[in-house]
Amino acid sequence: MTEQGEQVPPRPKPNDYVVVPDSLGPRRDFRITVGLREGWDEEGRVYDVSEAVRTARGWMRRRLEAGLPALSGMFARAEVTYAWPKPDGTVGSDREPVAIFTGEAVHAYLGHLPDADIEAMLNDLAVELGAALGQERMYVAFGQRTWILDAGERSMADGSLGHGADRG
Protein backbone atom coordinates (compact mmCIF):
# COMPACT_ATOMS: atom_id res chain seq x y z
CA MET A 1 0.00 0.00 0.00
CA THR A 2 1.15 3.54 -0.72
CA GLU A 3 0.67 6.48 1.65
CA GLN A 4 -2.55 7.27 -0.26
CA GLY A 5 -3.85 3.72 0.38
CA GLU A 6 -3.38 2.56 -3.23
CA GLN A 7 -2.40 -1.00 -3.99
CA VAL A 8 1.11 -1.42 -5.38
CA PRO A 9 1.37 -4.19 -7.99
CA PRO A 10 3.86 -6.90 -7.09
CA ARG A 11 7.30 -6.68 -8.69
CA PRO A 12 7.68 -8.79 -11.84
CA LYS A 13 9.52 -12.07 -11.46
CA PRO A 14 11.93 -13.43 -14.09
CA ASN A 15 9.32 -15.86 -15.43
CA ASP A 16 6.81 -13.02 -15.94
CA TYR A 17 8.69 -11.57 -18.92
CA VAL A 18 7.60 -12.48 -22.45
CA VAL A 19 8.34 -11.05 -25.89
CA VAL A 20 5.81 -8.33 -26.68
CA PRO A 21 3.69 -9.30 -29.71
CA ASP A 22 4.80 -7.57 -32.94
CA SER A 23 7.97 -6.25 -31.29
CA LEU A 24 10.44 -8.62 -32.95
CA GLY A 25 11.98 -7.26 -36.12
CA PRO A 26 15.14 -6.02 -37.78
CA ARG A 27 17.32 -3.68 -35.78
CA ARG A 28 17.33 -0.13 -37.17
CA ASP A 29 19.72 1.95 -35.08
CA PHE A 30 20.14 5.66 -35.70
CA ARG A 31 22.33 8.51 -34.55
CA ILE A 32 22.42 12.26 -35.12
CA THR A 33 25.56 14.13 -34.06
CA VAL A 34 25.28 17.89 -33.83
CA GLY A 35 27.85 20.38 -32.57
CA LEU A 36 27.15 22.41 -29.46
CA ARG A 37 29.63 25.22 -30.25
CA GLU A 38 28.22 27.75 -32.70
CA GLY A 39 30.55 28.57 -35.58
CA TRP A 40 34.18 27.61 -36.12
CA ASP A 41 35.81 29.89 -33.53
CA GLU A 42 36.75 29.03 -29.97
CA GLU A 43 34.70 32.08 -28.96
CA GLY A 44 31.49 30.70 -30.43
CA ARG A 45 28.56 30.24 -28.07
CA VAL A 46 28.49 26.79 -26.50
CA TYR A 47 24.99 25.42 -26.02
CA ASP A 48 24.07 23.01 -23.27
CA VAL A 49 22.80 19.59 -24.33
CA SER A 50 19.48 20.57 -22.72
CA GLU A 51 18.94 22.95 -25.69
CA ALA A 52 19.15 19.95 -28.03
CA VAL A 53 16.80 17.97 -25.80
CA ARG A 54 14.27 20.80 -25.74
CA THR A 55 14.44 21.12 -29.54
CA ALA A 56 13.94 17.38 -30.08
CA ARG A 57 11.05 17.22 -27.62
CA GLY A 58 9.32 20.07 -29.43
CA TRP A 59 9.83 18.30 -32.75
CA MET A 60 8.40 15.06 -31.32
CA ARG A 61 5.41 16.82 -29.79
CA ARG A 62 4.54 18.68 -33.02
CA ARG A 63 4.72 15.47 -35.04
CA LEU A 64 2.50 13.53 -32.67
CA GLU A 65 0.01 16.41 -32.47
CA ALA A 66 -0.17 16.27 -36.29
CA GLY A 67 -0.86 12.52 -36.16
CA LEU A 68 2.60 11.64 -37.47
CA PRO A 69 5.09 9.15 -36.02
CA ALA A 70 8.17 10.42 -34.22
CA LEU A 71 11.51 9.00 -33.22
CA SER A 72 12.51 8.68 -29.61
CA GLY A 73 15.96 8.20 -28.22
CA MET A 74 18.53 9.48 -25.80
CA PHE A 75 20.94 12.38 -25.80
CA ALA A 76 24.51 12.24 -24.62
CA ARG A 77 27.07 15.00 -24.49
CA ALA A 78 30.42 14.08 -26.01
CA GLU A 79 33.46 15.71 -27.53
CA VAL A 80 34.59 15.18 -31.10
CA THR A 81 38.28 15.52 -31.95
CA TYR A 82 39.62 15.94 -35.47
CA ALA A 83 42.59 17.08 -37.54
CA TRP A 84 43.04 18.52 -41.03
CA PRO A 85 45.93 19.37 -43.36
CA LYS A 86 46.72 23.07 -43.71
CA PRO A 87 47.83 24.65 -47.02
CA ASP A 88 51.33 25.27 -45.61
CA GLY A 89 51.85 21.54 -45.01
CA THR A 90 51.27 21.63 -41.27
CA VAL A 91 48.37 19.97 -39.53
CA GLY A 92 45.65 21.64 -37.49
CA SER A 93 43.58 19.90 -34.88
CA ASP A 94 40.64 20.84 -32.70
CA ARG A 95 37.92 19.48 -30.51
CA GLU A 96 34.38 20.56 -29.85
CA PRO A 97 31.43 19.54 -27.73
CA VAL A 98 28.62 17.68 -29.47
CA ALA A 99 25.21 16.30 -28.64
CA ILE A 100 24.51 12.77 -29.83
CA PHE A 101 20.91 11.68 -30.26
CA THR A 102 20.79 7.92 -30.56
CA GLY A 103 18.11 5.29 -30.58
CA GLU A 104 16.34 2.64 -32.61
CA ALA A 105 13.33 2.72 -34.87
CA VAL A 106 11.69 0.13 -32.62
CA HIS A 107 9.78 -2.47 -34.60
CA ALA A 108 6.77 -2.48 -32.24
CA TYR A 109 6.15 1.24 -32.88
CA LEU A 110 7.78 2.08 -36.20
CA GLY A 111 8.19 -1.30 -37.88
CA HIS A 112 5.45 -0.48 -40.39
CA LEU A 113 7.48 2.44 -41.77
CA PRO A 114 9.93 1.94 -44.63
CA ASP A 115 13.55 2.99 -44.13
CA ALA A 116 13.01 6.03 -46.38
CA ASP A 117 10.43 7.39 -43.91
CA ILE A 118 12.82 6.92 -40.99
CA GLU A 119 15.59 8.66 -42.97
CA ALA A 120 13.23 11.55 -43.72
CA MET A 121 12.42 11.89 -40.01
CA LEU A 122 16.12 11.81 -39.14
CA ASN A 123 16.85 14.52 -41.69
CA ASP A 124 13.96 16.65 -40.45
CA LEU A 125 15.07 16.39 -36.82
CA ALA A 126 18.75 16.93 -37.70
CA VAL A 127 17.93 20.11 -39.63
CA GLU A 128 15.85 21.40 -36.74
CA LEU A 129 18.67 20.66 -34.28
CA GLY A 130 21.22 22.32 -36.54
CA ALA A 131 19.15 25.48 -36.93
CA ALA A 132 18.45 25.71 -33.18
CA LEU A 133 22.11 25.22 -32.25
CA GLY A 134 23.63 27.39 -34.98
CA GLN A 135 25.26 24.48 -36.81
CA GLU A 136 26.08 24.12 -40.46
CA ARG A 137 26.74 20.38 -40.47
CA MET A 138 24.94 17.46 -38.91
CA TYR A 139 26.14 13.89 -39.11
CA VAL A 140 23.46 11.24 -39.44
CA ALA A 141 23.64 7.44 -39.32
CA PHE A 142 20.88 4.91 -39.85
CA GLY A 143 21.42 1.18 -40.06
CA GLN A 144 24.46 0.62 -42.26
CA ARG A 145 24.35 4.10 -43.86
CA THR A 146 25.77 7.49 -42.90
CA TRP A 147 25.46 10.94 -44.44
CA ILE A 148 26.18 14.60 -43.73
CA LEU A 149 23.65 17.40 -43.94
CA ASP A 150 25.39 20.69 -44.69
CA ALA A 151 23.68 24.09 -44.86
CA GLY A 152 26.87 25.61 -46.35
CA GLU A 153 26.61 23.42 -49.45
CA ARG A 154 23.70 25.55 -50.67
CA SER A 155 26.03 28.50 -51.34
CA MET A 156 28.42 26.38 -53.43
CA ALA A 157 25.86 26.12 -56.24
CA ASP A 158 26.17 29.86 -56.90
CA GLY A 159 29.97 29.72 -57.10
CA SER A 160 30.75 31.04 -53.63
CA LEU A 161 32.74 28.97 -51.19
CA GLY A 162 30.56 27.34 -48.56
CA HIS A 163 31.21 28.45 -44.96
CA GLY A 164 33.46 25.96 -43.29
CA ALA A 165 34.50 24.23 -46.52
CA ASP A 166 38.13 25.05 -45.76
CA ARG A 167 39.37 25.47 -42.22
CA GLY A 168 42.89 26.34 -43.52
C-alpha positions as CSV (number, residue, x, y, z in Angstrom):
1,M,0.0,0.0,0.0
2,T,1.2,3.5,-0.7
3,E,0.7,6.5,1.6
4,Q,-2.5,7.3,-0.3
5,G,-3.8,3.7,0.4
6,E,-3.4,2.6,-3.2
7,Q,-2.4,-1.0,-4.0
8,V,1.1,-1.4,-5.4
9,P,1.4,-4.2,-8.0
10,P,3.9,-6.9,-7.1
11,R,7.3,-6.7,-8.7
12,P,7.7,-8.8,-11.8
13,K,9.5,-12.1,-11.5
14,P,11.9,-13.4,-14.1
15,N,9.3,-15.9,-15.4
16,D,6.8,-13.0,-15.9
17,Y,8.7,-11.6,-18.9
18,V,7.6,-12.5,-22.4
19,V,8.3,-11.0,-25.9
20,V,5.8,-8.3,-26.7
21,P,3.7,-9.3,-29.7
22,D,4.8,-7.6,-32.9
23,S,8.0,-6.2,-31.3
24,L,10.4,-8.6,-33.0
25,G,12.0,-7.3,-36.1
26,P,15.1,-6.0,-37.8
27,R,17.3,-3.7,-35.8
28,R,17.3,-0.1,-37.2
29,D,19.7,2.0,-35.1
30,F,20.1,5.7,-35.7
31,R,22.3,8.5,-34.6
32,I,22.4,12.3,-35.1
33,T,25.6,14.1,-34.1
34,V,25.3,17.9,-33.8
35,G,27.8,20.4,-32.6
36,L,27.1,22.4,-29.5
37,R,29.6,25.2,-30.3
38,E,28.2,27.7,-32.7
39,G,30.5,28.6,-35.6
40,W,34.2,27.6,-36.1
41,D,35.8,29.9,-33.5
42,E,36.8,29.0,-30.0
43,E,34.7,32.1,-29.0
44,G,31.5,30.7,-30.4
45,R,28.6,30.2,-28.1
46,V,28.5,26.8,-26.5
47,Y,25.0,25.4,-26.0
48,D,24.1,23.0,-23.3
49,V,22.8,19.6,-24.3
50,S,19.5,20.6,-22.7
51,E,18.9,22.9,-25.7
52,A,19.2,19.9,-28.0
53,V,16.8,18.0,-25.8
54,R,14.3,20.8,-25.7
55,T,14.4,21.1,-29.5
56,A,13.9,17.4,-30.1
57,R,11.0,17.2,-27.6
58,G,9.3,20.1,-29.4
59,W,9.8,18.3,-32.8
60,M,8.4,15.1,-31.3
61,R,5.4,16.8,-29.8
62,R,4.5,18.7,-33.0
63,R,4.7,15.5,-35.0
64,L,2.5,13.5,-32.7
65,E,0.0,16.4,-32.5
66,A,-0.2,16.3,-36.3
67,G,-0.9,12.5,-36.2
68,L,2.6,11.6,-37.5
69,P,5.1,9.2,-36.0
70,A,8.2,10.4,-34.2
71,L,11.5,9.0,-33.2
72,S,12.5,8.7,-29.6
73,G,16.0,8.2,-28.2
74,M,18.5,9.5,-25.8
75,F,20.9,12.4,-25.8
76,A,24.5,12.2,-24.6
77,R,27.1,15.0,-24.5
78,A,30.4,14.1,-26.0
79,E,33.5,15.7,-27.5
80,V,34.6,15.2,-31.1
81,T,38.3,15.5,-32.0
82,Y,39.6,15.9,-35.5
83,A,42.6,17.1,-37.5
84,W,43.0,18.5,-41.0
85,P,45.9,19.4,-43.4
86,K,46.7,23.1,-43.7
87,P,47.8,24.7,-47.0
88,D,51.3,25.3,-45.6
89,G,51.9,21.5,-45.0
90,T,51.3,21.6,-41.3
91,V,48.4,20.0,-39.5
92,G,45.7,21.6,-37.5
93,S,43.6,19.9,-34.9
94,D,40.6,20.8,-32.7
95,R,37.9,19.5,-30.5
96,E,34.4,20.6,-29.8
97,P,31.4,19.5,-27.7
98,V,28.6,17.7,-29.5
99,A,25.2,16.3,-28.6
100,I,24.5,12.8,-29.8
101,F,20.9,11.7,-30.3
102,T,20.8,7.9,-30.6
103,G,18.1,5.3,-30.6
104,E,16.3,2.6,-32.6
105,A,13.3,2.7,-34.9
106,V,11.7,0.1,-32.6
107,H,9.8,-2.5,-34.6
108,A,6.8,-2.5,-32.2
109,Y,6.1,1.2,-32.9
110,L,7.8,2.1,-36.2
111,G,8.2,-1.3,-37.9
112,H,5.5,-0.5,-40.4
113,L,7.5,2.4,-41.8
114,P,9.9,1.9,-44.6
115,D,13.6,3.0,-44.1
116,A,13.0,6.0,-46.4
117,D,10.4,7.4,-43.9
118,I,12.8,6.9,-41.0
119,E,15.6,8.7,-43.0
120,A,13.2,11.6,-43.7
121,M,12.4,11.9,-40.0
122,L,16.1,11.8,-39.1
123,N,16.8,14.5,-41.7
124,D,14.0,16.6,-40.5
125,L,15.1,16.4,-36.8
126,A,18.7,16.9,-37.7
127,V,17.9,20.1,-39.6
128,E,15.9,21.4,-36.7
129,L,18.7,20.7,-34.3
130,G,21.2,22.3,-36.5
131,A,19.1,25.5,-36.9
132,A,18.5,25.7,-33.2
133,L,22.1,25.2,-32.2
134,G,23.6,27.4,-35.0
135,Q,25.3,24.5,-36.8
136,E,26.1,24.1,-40.5
137,R,26.7,20.4,-40.5
138,M,24.9,17.5,-38.9
139,Y,26.1,13.9,-39.1
140,V,23.5,11.2,-39.4
141,A,23.6,7.4,-39.3
142,F,20.9,4.9,-39.9
143,G,21.4,1.2,-40.1
144,Q,24.5,0.6,-42.3
145,R,24.4,4.1,-43.9
146,T,25.8,7.5,-42.9
147,W,25.5,10.9,-44.4
148,I,26.2,14.6,-43.7
149,L,23.6,17.4,-43.9
150,D,25.4,20.7,-44.7
151,A,23.7,24.1,-44.9
152,G,26.9,25.6,-46.3
153,E,26.6,23.4,-49.4
154,R,23.7,25.6,-50.7
155,S,26.0,28.5,-51.3
156,M,28.4,26.4,-53.4
157,A,25.9,26.1,-56.2
158,D,26.2,29.9,-56.9
159,G,30.0,29.7,-57.1
160,S,30.8,31.0,-53.6
161,L,32.7,29.0,-51.2
162,G,30.6,27.3,-48.6
163,H,31.2,28.5,-45.0
164,G,33.5,26.0,-43.3
165,A,34.5,24.2,-46.5
166,D,38.1,25.0,-45.8
167,R,39.4,25.5,-42.2
168,G,42.9,26.3,-43.5
